[in-house]
Amino acid sequence: QVQLVESGGGLVQPGGSLRLSCAASGLVLSQFHMSWYRQAPGKELELVANITGDGMSTNYADSVKGRFTISRDNAKNMVALQMNNLSSEDTAVYYCNGRHCNYDIIDYWGRGTQVTVSS
């Protein structure tokens, strides 16, 4: 059974940092492109960042470029999102997503972790 479990969310002050983790099990992580999405209250799901299966290529939403960094450790079955200089605009539920590199239909989601940026 495939599971993606996010952790690391919480309450942080503006300008602060958080590191989200996604622990994967039941799959060969290197076979999956991994992404972080977020959904703020009343807003649509937004792609935040993604990273290819081999970790060689990353992409970021314009709103987080220069502040967030996505990384992965296939040997440890982990994906991380380092978030710096957070603002209230970053408040959302953050979801980990894995999509098979060769078969788009194979797609998994975690349950999400809440990030709240507030003073």
HUQUI-V765045 format. One record per residue. N is the residue number from 1. RES is the residue in one small letter. D_LAST is the distance of its C-alpha to the last C-alpha in Angstrom with 1 decimal. Layout:
BEGIN
n = {N | N}
res = {RES | RES}
d_last = {D_LAST | D_LAST}
END
This chain:
BEGIN
n = {1 | 2 | 3 | 4 | 5 | 6 | 7 | 8 | 9 | 10 | 11 | 12 | 13 | 14 | 15 | 16 | 17 | 18 | 19 | 20 | 21 | 22 | 23 | 24 | 25 | 26 | 27 | 28 | 29 | 30 | 31 | 32 | 33 | 34 | 35 | 36 | 37 | 38 | 39 | 40 | 41 | 42 | 43 | 44 | 45 | 46 | 47 | 48 | 49 | 50 | 51 | 52 | 53 | 54 | 55 | 56 | 57 | 58 | 59 | 60 | 61 | 62 | 63 | 64 | 65 | 66 | 67 | 68 | 69 | 70 | 71 | 72 | 73 | 74 | 75 | 76 | 77 | 78 | 79 | 80 | 81 | 82 | 83 | 84 | 85 | 86 | 87 | 88 | 89 | 90 | 91 | 92 | 93 | 94 | 95 | 96 | 97 | 98 | 99 | 100 | 101 | 102 | 103 | 104 | 105 | 106 | 107 | 108 | 109 | 110 | 111 | 112 | 113 | 114 | 115 | 116 | 117 | 118 | 119}
res = {q | v | q | l | v | e | s | g | g | g | l | v | q | p | g | g | s | l | r | l | s | c | a | a | s | g | l | v | l | s | q | f | h | m | s | w | y | r | q | a | p | g | k | e | l | e | l | v | a | n | i | t | g | d | g | m | s | t | n | y | a | d | s | v | k | g | r | f | t | i | s | r | d | n | a | k | n | m | v | a | l | q | m | n | n | l | s | s | e | d | t | a | v | y | y | c | n | g | r | h | c | n | y | d | i | i | d | y | w | g | r | g | t | q | v | t | v | s | s}
d_last = {39.8 | 37.0 | 33.5 | 30.2 | 27.5 | 23.9 | 21.6 | 18.6 | 15.8 | 12.8 | 9.1 | 7.6 | 5.0 | 6.5 | 9.9 | 10.3 | 13.3 | 14.9 | 18.5 | 20.0 | 23.6 | 26.3 | 29.3 | 32.4 | 35.6 | 38.9 | 39.2 | 40.1 | 36.8 | 38.6 | 40.2 | 36.9 | 34.8 | 31.2 | 28.2 | 24.6 | 23.7 | 20.7 | 20.4 | 17.6 | 18.2 | 21.2 | 21.8 | 24.6 | 24.6 | 23.9 | 25.5 | 23.0 | 25.5 | 28.9 | 31.4 | 35.1 | 36.9 | 38.1 | 34.8 | 36.5 | 34.6 | 31.0 | 29.5 | 26.0 | 24.6 | 24.3 | 20.6 | 20.0 | 22.9 | 22.4 | 19.1 | 20.2 | 23.4 | 25.5 | 28.1 | 30.6 | 32.9 | 35.8 | 37.5 | 34.6 | 33.9 | 30.3 | 28.1 | 24.7 | 21.9 | 20.0 | 16.9 | 15.6 | 13.4 | 11.3 | 9.9 | 9.0 | 12.8 | 13.2 | 12.1 | 15.5 | 18.1 | 19.8 | 23.5 | 26.1 | 29.4 | 32.8 | 35.7 | 39.1 | 40.3 | 43.6 | 43.2 | 40.3 | 41.1 | 39.9 | 36.2 | 33.8 | 30.2 | 27.8 | 26.0 | 22.5 | 19.3 | 16.0 | 13.1 | 9.7 | 7.1 | 3.8 | 0.0}
END
